[in-house]
């Protein structure tokens, strides 16, 4: 064999070894100790819980894919009743959602009349379609946005003036509020409520958390598995929705999942793994959906 061929072979072996050591990947899953774990580990931990919170980034396609993959795996792995709750649906749209899932109204009517997020068709419709096919209930857990807007302008007291019909879409009043929770303090320290138009933005966040917790608790079933999808900030560090749930249910087994973005896998030590029980880390090069 010629010297040139030996050099060429050595070069390609070096290239192959380099890429074998540093594979390109879109995502990885870690526990709260920063140890990488398999999807099966995440699945099994979730199946040991009664309530699973999936904290997503709303424009992240890997978040949406993994949430759907978990629901499909729950269906295949357990005979327990699975219920899905979603921040993306407001409580006053529950009837529309039920009618669509049960086949009473058409997809066209549902999509025209429900208050759907602008990214519904790309990011949430596949999950809704799967639940419809498998007859998995979906609970619209979020507060109607008009009432959250009232709180952001005038505080919790604004809700007192609502009719008894309107209050069906709210948690029991008055809404408890722990201003010492870091998530709310951060909103204040960042000046999010400094606008004269929205002086109570942290309370608007809290009323969303309280409402989602209320409808989760209202719809949980004995020995069932409730899977709730929400923005990560609502459940990171077991605050927000989790705090409100645990005021009523102290010892319920809960798994919290969050999502974080990383610019380079060499920066993995910069990820805060204490935000949740499990963290979905997604490569920044994954294109957002909007």
PyMOL commands that set and color helices and strands:
alter all, ss='L'
color gray80, all
select helices_A, chain A and resi 3-21+39-47+61-77+91-101+107-113+120-134+145-154+156-161+166-169+182-189+201-219+232-234+236-238+241-248+265-270+273-275
alter helices_A, ss='H'
color red, helices_A
select strands_A, chain A and resi 27-31+36-37+51-56+82-90+137-142+225-231+254-262+278-283
alter strands_A, ss='S'
color yellow, strands_A
deselect
rebuild
show_as cartoon
